[in-house]
Amino acid sequence: MRYDKIIFEISNENQIGHDLYTDTNNLSKLPKNLRRSSRVELPEVSEPMVVRHYTNLSNKNFGVDTGFYPLGSCTMKYNPKINEEMASLAPFATSHPLAPESANQGSLELMYETDLLLREITGTDYFSLAPFAGAHGELLGLWIIKEYHRSRKDFKRTKIIIPDSAHGTNPASAAVAGFDILEVKSNEDGTVNVEDLKTLLSPEIAGIMLTNPNTLGIFEKDILTISKLIHDCGGLLYYDGANLNALLGQGKPAHMGFDIVHLNVHKTLSAPHGGGGPGAGPVGVVKELVDYLPSPIVRKNKNKYEFYNPKKSVGRIGRFYGNFQVIAKTNAYVKTLGKENLSKVGGLAVLNANYIRKSLENEYKVAIDSVCMHEVVFDGLVDKSTGIKTLDVAKRLLDYGVHPPTIYFPLIVSEAMMVEPTETESKETLDNFINVMKQISAEAKENPQILKEAPHDTLVRRLDEVLAARNPILKFDDIKED
Ligand SMILES: Cc1ncc(COP(=O)(O)O)c(C=O)c1O
């Protein structure tokens, strides 16, 4: 296997990049048992070598700042750099979570203000900014559902309904929260099958988890019927906000009947994410559920901001007050766009996805043949005779410098390829993607081998994914040169 040298391998004894200051006078004050007895193993490299090493590594990275990244369900939109500037303002970057409230008034104000902005976006009545990711928000939402029924002594409500198209974190979170899962089927048009839903309703239903638009990029047109059915049966509605980008400026989850909403602010509201973080999954609730929010949440008391513990709180969901700097980026994004521009986001995201859908429908099979929302799901190539799979198309895209879309999700589309262009991409970028996809479809007929062996121009070629999953090499020492 080819790999770049790690920094320890380029280390040379006594090469100095940074002189660590050692206060030898005070060293004796340190208790003996806390003192190091052997040299710390650090690489010895000069400053230019460190700079080159990490710059070269970063150049191998792919991100929204280097190219088109249509990773469906992930909303990889451009992240305005002003977000970073605002989040790293000294008073925010240096404030300490254990400092007294009086010393952190600016940070508390920012949290309170962000809560108000998110309420406005979702139509809910109060937010907890504590969860660190969407899935973490799901867990919190499910705890709230559980505590709500428990406090009403309605202990038999142990079941959560989840559509067969749902993101894997939904059933996983429900299971972690101790619920049993009932799967509701989708119609041919990708939406929840209301007749099937009716057969699942009973006094044991605690609630339903839905994302709207759903993971097929289709708006749940029966959402008002669904929310009435669930409420009439005594359950609550949880909104997985991963797809809220399509609705920005168009509609609010609480107006559709949702009681609990999480936002993936690292998707919808731009705070950058990738490689698993950093993110935040604030959870908003309608007024009937405010008392169950985790402790502490921020409130305004006269002209001061303070933390308080809601009366029936589910407890703490994480350390301190959430991913504060991600929340600061969220705040900066919403405020720099302002209400008018934020209202345009959903419409533009939907327009871009439909432009791609129409432009590629002759080459790639559209999974649900109707107007989509912010993302479009294809079901592989139209011409199945070539034997080319979605995986081959995704790998070939890498040779053209395009990040592949999400593949093989949602699970109910066998050759799924989920393209989410987001509102921030220009027509030129979309046209380039469309041309590359057409070129790949032509290659599938003329030279399928080139696709089966792709990628050709990347640092690592096609990986044995089964082997990688079953026998991952996680330690540097286990890497063997071929
Ligand atoms: C539909 C949907 N729900 C939930 C999640 C989980 O969000 P997170 O990755 O922030 O935990 C995702 C993530 O991609 C998603 O696409």
The ligand as an SDF file (V2000), in Angstrom:
LIG
                    3D

 16 16  0  0  0  0  0  0  0  0999 V2000
  -31.7650   12.1070    7.3640 C   0  0  0  0  0  0  0  0  0  0  0  0
  -30.6850   12.1540    8.4150 C   0  0  0  0  0  0  0  0  0  0  0  0
  -31.0310   12.0670    9.7120 N   0  0  0  0  0  0  0  0  0  0  0  0
  -30.1010   12.1210   10.6910 C   0  0  0  0  0  0  0  0  0  0  0  0
  -28.7650   12.2650   10.4100 C   0  0  0  0  0  0  0  0  0  0  0  0
  -27.7770   12.2700   11.5470 C   0  0  0  0  0  0  0  0  0  0  0  0
  -27.1340   13.4920   11.6670 O   0  0  0  0  0  0  0  0  0  0  0  0
  -25.6510   13.6120   12.2860 P   0  0  0  0  0  0  0  0  0  0  0  0
  -24.7180   13.0650   11.2640 O   0  0  0  0  0  0  0  0  0  0  0  0
  -25.4620   15.0670   12.5390 O   0  0  0  0  0  0  0  0  0  0  0  0
  -25.6450   12.8040   13.5520 O   0  0  0  0  0  0  0  0  0  0  0  0
  -28.3510   12.3570    9.0800 C   0  0  0  0  0  0  0  0  0  0  0  0
  -26.9050   12.4910    8.7380 C   0  0  0  0  0  0  0  0  0  0  0  0
  -26.4690   12.4440    7.6340 O   0  0  0  0  0  0  0  0  0  0  0  0
  -29.3300   12.3150    8.0470 C   0  0  0  0  0  0  0  0  0  0  0  0
  -28.9880   12.4280    6.7670 O   0  0  0  0  0  0  0  0  0  0  0  0
  1  2  1  0
  2  3  1  0
  2 15  2  0
  3  4  2  0
  4  5  1  0
  5  6  1  0
  5 12  2  0
  6  7  1  0
  7  8  1  0
  8  9  2  0
  8 10  1  0
  8 11  1  0
 12 13  1  0
 12 15  1  0
 13 14  2  0
 15 16  1  0
M  END
$$$$
